[in-house]
Amino acid sequence: MIAPTRGLPPDRSLLAVGAQITLELQEPTTVSQTWSRLQTRRQKDNSTPVSFGWFVLALDMLHALGVVDLRGDLLVLGRSDAAAPDR
């Protein structure tokens, strides 16, 4: 489910869908805008369509890994509660 398996093609794995989501988050966007952009990207790439539920699972995985965060109504790259690196 997270990684490709014999029964799950690489373009449907949560890692691949999550990577495509991060490509759409170069600027903060709403969940619905991100969903729409992901659908458009996958159509252009001739990738297997994913359901909204699969999209949400990929977002959950990205959030658990600290890659995305929800600030107000916008999805952003990075986590707001992450500690700043010491310099």
C-alpha positions as CSV (number, residue, x, y, z in Angstrom):
1,M,0.0,0.0,0.0
2,I,2.7,2.5,0.9
3,A,5.2,1.0,-1.5
4,P,4.5,-0.8,-4.8
5,T,3.8,-4.5,-4.6
6,R,2.9,-7.3,-7.0
7,G,-0.7,-6.3,-6.7
8,L,-0.2,-2.5,-6.6
9,P,1.3,-0.7,-9.5
10,P,4.1,1.8,-8.7
11,D,1.9,4.8,-9.8
12,R,-0.8,3.9,-7.3
13,S,1.5,3.4,-4.3
14,L,1.1,6.0,-1.5
15,L,4.7,7.1,-1.9
16,A,4.2,7.9,-5.6
17,V,0.9,9.7,-5.1
18,G,2.5,11.6,-2.1
19,A,5.4,12.6,-4.3
20,Q,2.9,13.9,-7.0
21,I,1.1,15.8,-4.3
22,T,4.3,17.6,-3.1
23,L,4.9,18.7,-6.7
24,E,1.5,20.5,-6.6
25,L,2.4,22.3,-3.3
26,Q,5.0,24.7,-4.6
27,E,2.7,27.3,-3.1
28,P,0.1,26.9,-0.4
29,T,-3.2,25.6,-1.8
30,T,-6.5,24.3,-0.5
31,V,-7.2,20.6,-0.3
32,S,-9.7,20.8,-3.2
33,Q,-7.3,22.7,-5.4
34,T,-4.6,20.2,-4.7
35,W,-7.0,17.3,-5.5
36,S,-8.0,18.9,-8.8
37,R,-4.4,19.6,-9.8
38,L,-3.4,16.0,-8.9
39,Q,-6.2,14.6,-11.1
40,T,-5.1,16.8,-14.0
41,R,-1.4,15.8,-13.5
42,R,-2.3,12.1,-13.5
43,Q,-4.5,12.4,-16.6
44,K,-1.6,14.1,-18.5
45,D,0.9,11.4,-17.3
46,N,-1.6,8.6,-18.3
47,S,-1.4,7.4,-14.7
48,T,-4.0,5.2,-13.2
49,P,-6.7,7.3,-11.6
50,V,-6.9,7.4,-7.8
51,S,-9.9,7.9,-5.6
52,F,-10.3,10.8,-3.2
53,G,-9.9,8.4,-0.3
54,W,-6.5,7.3,-1.7
55,F,-5.5,11.0,-2.1
56,V,-6.5,11.5,1.6
57,L,-4.4,8.5,2.7
58,A,-1.4,9.9,0.8
59,L,-2.0,13.3,2.6
60,D,-2.1,11.5,5.9
61,M,1.1,9.7,5.2
62,L,2.8,13.0,4.2
63,H,1.6,14.7,7.3
64,A,2.8,11.8,9.5
65,L,6.2,12.1,7.9
66,G,6.2,15.9,8.5
67,V,6.2,16.8,4.8
68,V,2.9,18.7,4.7
69,D,0.9,20.6,7.2
70,L,-2.5,22.3,7.1
71,R,-2.4,26.0,8.1
72,G,-5.8,27.5,8.2
73,D,-7.4,26.2,5.0
74,L,-4.2,25.7,3.1
75,L,-1.8,22.8,2.6
76,V,1.8,23.8,2.9
77,L,5.1,22.0,2.6
78,G,6.8,21.5,6.0
79,R,5.4,21.3,9.5
80,S,4.6,24.4,11.5
81,D,5.6,22.7,14.8
82,A,9.0,21.4,13.5
83,A,11.9,22.7,15.5
84,A,14.1,25.2,13.6
85,P,17.6,23.9,12.8
86,D,20.4,25.2,15.0
87,R,23.0,27.3,13.1
